[in-house]
Amino acid sequence: MNDNQPQSGNFENQQLPGIQTGSPNPSYPQYASQSDSSSYSTPLPNQPMPNASSSVSADERTMAILAHLAALIAMVVSAGWLTFVGPLIVWFIYKDKSPFVRNAAAGAFNFNLAMTITSVVAWILCFTIILIPLSIIAFIVIFVMTLVCSIKGAVKASDKEFYHYPFGINLLD
């Protein structure tokens, strides 16, 4: 056989320079042994339990609905500028008491904070004559998204289900 041609089975026990066999590389958890793979699993941030509906009280359900609808109430009271304040207050009160309410309030806060920042950008666009149509479109999208997502979140909370907002800045969890 020619020396240039590899033989089957020759590469099984070869070691690459700089790589130690027997100890997995922590940069590549997919190559870790079964006993080491548990240390590489990344937990999901505050994922609620799927069967939490049986443990949610009527008060928790009401506060979760209020956390979702606080944005709509603030749209009327503050002309849309303080939509994130209501969910933030609910989150501060219930963050240690109920994971269901905490999840609902944090999701509503994160979403409404993103919508408030988008609203500020839309107002800045109003100051340029050329971008006023884009600003108007942004205001319409912000209003519709806030209206639809808040109502969907409140309906899910009334059914004792968790709701994940489509957009948001993950500031609270």
C-alpha positions in Angstrom: 0.0 0.0 0.0 1.2 3.5 -0.7 2.3 5.7 2.2 0.2 8.7 0.9 -3.1 6.9 1.2 -4.7 6.7 4.6 -5.7 3.3 5.9 -9.0 2.8 7.7 -8.7 3.0 11.4 -5.5 5.1 11.5 -7.3 8.3 12.5 -9.3 7.0 15.4 -6.6 7.4 18.1 -4.7 10.4 16.6 -4.5 13.5 18.7 -4.4 17.0 17.2 -1.7 19.3 18.4 -2.8 21.4 21.4 -5.9 19.3 22.2 -5.9 17.1 25.1 -7.9 13.9 25.0 -10.1 13.0 27.9 -11.0 16.5 28.8 -13.7 18.2 26.8 -13.2 21.7 25.5 -15.5 24.0 27.4 -15.9 26.2 24.3 -17.7 23.4 22.6 -20.3 21.8 24.9 -21.5 19.5 22.1 -18.2 17.6 22.5 -18.5 17.2 26.2 -19.0 13.8 27.8 -22.5 12.9 29.1 -21.4 13.6 32.7 -20.2 17.1 31.8 -23.1 18.0 29.5 -25.4 19.0 32.4 -23.1 21.9 33.4 -23.5 23.4 29.9 -27.3 23.5 29.7 -28.5 27.0 29.8 -31.7 27.5 31.8 -34.5 29.5 30.2 -35.1 32.8 31.9 -38.1 32.4 34.3 -40.0 30.1 32.1 -43.4 29.5 33.8 -44.6 26.1 34.7 -47.1 24.8 32.0 -49.6 23.6 34.6 -49.6 26.7 36.7 -53.3 27.4 36.0 -54.4 25.2 38.9 -52.3 27.2 41.4 -53.4 30.7 40.2 -55.8 32.4 42.6 -58.5 34.8 41.5 -56.6 37.8 42.9 -53.5 36.8 41.0 -55.5 36.4 37.8 -57.1 39.9 38.3 -53.7 41.5 38.9 -52.2 39.8 35.8 -55.2 41.1 33.7 -54.6 44.6 35.2 -50.9 44.4 34.4 -51.8 43.7 30.7 -54.5 46.3 30.5 -52.6 49.0 32.4 -51.1 50.1 29.1 -54.5 50.8 27.6 -55.5 52.7 30.7 -52.3 54.8 30.5 -52.9 55.5 26.8 -56.0 57.3 27.7 -54.7 59.0 30.9 -51.2 60.0 29.7 -51.7 60.2 25.9 -49.6 57.1 25.5 -46.4 58.3 27.3 -46.6 56.3 30.5 -47.8 52.9 29.3 -44.9 51.1 31.1 -45.6 52.6 34.5 -48.7 50.5 35.4 -47.0 47.1 34.7 -43.9 48.3 36.6 -46.0 49.1 39.7 -47.7 45.7 39.5 -44.3 44.0 39.1 -42.9 45.8 42.1 -45.8 44.7 44.3 -46.1 41.1 43.1 -42.6 40.2 42.0 -42.0 38.0 45.2 -45.6 37.0 45.7 -46.7 35.4 42.5 -44.7 34.1 39.6 -47.8 34.3 37.3 -48.3 38.0 38.0 -44.6 38.7 37.9 -44.4 37.1 34.4 -47.4 39.0 33.2 -46.2 42.4 34.5 -42.7 41.9 33.3 -43.8 41.0 29.8 -46.2 43.9 29.7 -43.5 46.3 31.0 -40.8 45.1 28.5 -43.3 45.4 25.6 -44.6 48.8 26.6 -41.1 50.1 27.2 -40.2 49.1 23.6 -43.3 50.8 22.3 -42.5 54.0 24.3 -39.0 54.1 22.8 -40.5 53.6 19.4 -42.9 56.4 20.1 -40.1 58.7 21.0 -38.4 57.8 17.7 -41.6 58.5 15.9 -41.8 61.9 17.5 -38.2 62.7 16.5 -39.1 61.7 12.9 -41.9 64.3 13.0 -39.4 67.1 13.2 -38.2 66.3 9.7 -40.6 67.3 7.0 -39.6 64.4 4.8 -40.1 61.7 7.4 -43.6 62.8 8.7 -45.4 60.1 6.7 -43.1 57.4 8.2 -43.8 58.9 11.7 -47.5 58.7 11.1 -47.2 55.1 10.1 -45.1 54.3 13.2 -47.7 55.9 15.4 -50.5 53.8 13.9 -48.4 50.6 14.2 -47.5 51.4 17.8 -51.2 52.1 18.7 -52.5 48.9 17.0 -49.7 46.7 18.4 -50.3 48.0 21.9 -54.0 47.6 21.6 -53.9 44.1 20.2 -51.1 42.7 22.4 -52.6 44.1 25.6 -56.0 42.6 24.9 -54.5 39.3 23.9 -52.4 39.3 27.1 -55.5 40.1 29.2 -57.5 37.3 27.6 -54.7 34.8 28.2 -54.4 36.0 31.8 -58.1 35.6 32.3 -57.7 32.0 31.1 -54.8 31.6 33.6 -52.3 31.2 30.8 -49.0 32.9 30.2 -48.7 35.3 27.3 -45.4 36.1 25.5 -45.4 39.5 23.8 -43.9 39.6 20.3 -41.5 42.5 20.9 -39.9 43.8 23.9 -36.7 44.9 25.6 -36.0 42.2 28.2 -35.3 44.5 31.2 -37.5 42.7 33.7 -37.9 39.0 34.1 
